[in-house]
């Protein structure tokens, strides 16, 4: 299964262990974001009328 895909070698066991190790950290961050209403996909207000003061 460790095949040459793009000219490189993929250590699937390492990738698998890294993913499972980081899963718990991602859950902590996700739970905290749910509690305080934070979103990764925050959209900045692009309405020019609210960005600039006209004199």
C-alpha positions as CSV (number, residue, x, y, z in Angstrom):
1,X,0.0,0.0,0.0
2,X,3.0,2.3,0.6
3,X,3.2,3.2,-3.1
4,X,5.0,5.8,-5.1
5,X,2.3,8.2,-6.0
6,X,4.0,11.5,-6.9
7,X,7.6,10.4,-6.8
8,X,7.7,10.2,-3.0
9,X,7.2,7.6,-0.3
10,X,4.3,7.7,2.1
11,X,4.7,6.2,5.6
12,X,1.1,5.1,6.1
13,X,1.7,3.9,9.6
14,X,3.2,7.3,10.6
15,X,0.3,9.1,8.9
16,X,-2.2,6.9,10.7
17,X,-0.6,7.4,14.1
18,X,-0.4,11.2,13.6
19,X,-4.0,11.4,12.6
20,X,-5.2,9.5,15.7
21,X,-2.9,11.4,18.0
22,X,-4.2,14.8,16.7
23,X,-7.8,13.8,16.8
24,X,-8.1,14.4,20.6
25,X,-6.6,17.9,20.2
26,X,-9.0,18.7,17.4
27,X,-11.9,17.7,19.6
28,X,-10.8,20.0,22.4
29,X,-10.5,22.9,20.0
30,X,-13.9,22.1,18.4
31,X,-15.6,21.9,21.7
32,X,-14.1,25.3,22.8
33,X,-15.2,26.9,19.5
34,X,-18.8,25.6,20.0
35,X,-18.9,27.1,23.5
36,X,-17.8,30.6,22.5
37,X,-19.4,30.7,19.0
38,X,-16.2,30.9,17.1
39,X,-16.1,29.6,13.5
40,X,-13.2,28.7,11.3
41,X,-15.0,30.1,8.3
42,X,-15.5,33.6,9.6
43,X,-16.6,35.9,6.9
44,X,-15.4,39.5,7.0
45,X,-18.1,42.2,6.3
46,X,-17.3,43.4,2.8
47,X,-19.8,46.2,2.8
48,X,-17.8,49.3,1.9
49,X,-20.3,51.6,3.6
50,X,-19.5,50.0,7.0
51,X,-15.7,50.1,6.4
52,X,-15.0,53.7,5.5
53,X,-16.0,57.0,7.0
54,X,-17.2,59.5,4.5
55,X,-16.9,63.2,5.2
